Amino acid sequence: MPLIGYARVSTEDQTPLPQSQALKSAGCAEIHEEQASGGNRARPVLARVLERIGKGDTLLVVRIDRLARSLSHLLEVIERLEAKGAFFRSIQDPIDTGSPQGKFTLQVLGAAAEFERALIRERTKAGLASARTKGRVGGNPGLRAKDPAALRKVRLARQDGYMERLNETAQDWVPHVRRLRPGLAWEDVLRIINGPLPEARRWTQSRLLRAVKAYVRDGFLPTEALARAGRRETDDRLPAIIAGIKGADPDITLQAICERLESMRERTPRGRTRWQPSSVKMLLERAESLGMI
């Protein structure tokens, strides 16, 4: 079972060498190092590792805090790994999703996270009820009075919060949109984006369009991304989709492309549900001849 190591330090003054040595001693076939804050979920190196990790691989870290600083982020990463048939293990912590004991520990952590969320909800409700009994009404006085300045401030705050949430998932969809639009229709772009994502993180077309419009508005994506997709010949659609998958990960194998197409429920040129590497290779060659790659 291939071991893929991930080492992270927060500042340039720190060195990932001790982590890398521990990962190498544990038998890692490859080790990825990153300098980034643990609170930042949009880490490019980690995103690339999660995108390229394959079925049967194990992501290995020295300690859990090198991967995630919050329980919700840890569970999110493990969910992405499980969706791809991969595993997670920490050298210094009792978590190994490839073993029954590790899975049990993960279930306990998930239950603890849900319990914590329930406590927060109950405390919030109790606090609001107590405030109401004392005659205090919650909310912003300016909003209750429909003050234009207060309304504008809240609208901007909501917009900033929305953009912050988008930035956390940008690595999942921005590269695909930048590369594939307007060459592919939104339906096909959406399926390529959702292919490697777990069910909980998949996009709907309306949600994706809203995100793209926000990024275009702020200059993070070109306006052409929202242009109408050109009419494409039926024979060119599959090569374009496969070219899009290949463009996102140049090192992806033919078999991995087959699995991605099957997860997208894309049928073969002959209408079958199971893909073969030979069919993918043929379509890749066609995509190259059409200048798509």
Sequence and secondary structure as in RCSB ss.txt:
>XXXX:A:sequence
MPLIGYARVSTEDQTPLPQSQALKSAGCAEIHEEQASGGNRARPVLARVLERIGKGDTLLVVRIDRLARSLSHLL
EVIERLEAKGAFFRSIQDPIDTGSPQGKFTLQVLGAAAEFERALIRERTKAGLASARTKGRVGGNPGLRAKDPAA
LRKVRLARQDGYMERLNETAQDWVPHVRRLRPGLAWEDVLRIINGPLPEARRWTQSRLLRAVKAYVRDGFLPTEA
LARAGRRETDDRLPAIIAGIKGADPDITLQAICERLESMRERTPRGRTRWQPSSVKMLLERAESLGMI
>XXXX:A:secstr
  EEEEEEESSTTS SHHHHHHHHHTT SEEEEEE  TT S  HHHHHHHHH  TT EEEESSGGGT SSHHHHH
HHHHHHHHTT EEEESSSS BTTSHHHHHHHHHHHHHHHHHHHHHHHHHHHHHHHHHHTT   S HHHHTT HHH
HHHHHHHHHHHHHHHHHHHHHHHHHHHHHHTTTS HHHHHHHHHTTS GGG   HHHHHHHHHHHHHTTSS GGG
GS      HHHHHHHHHHHHHHH TT  HHHHHHHHHHTT   TTS SS  HHHHHHHHHHHHHTT  
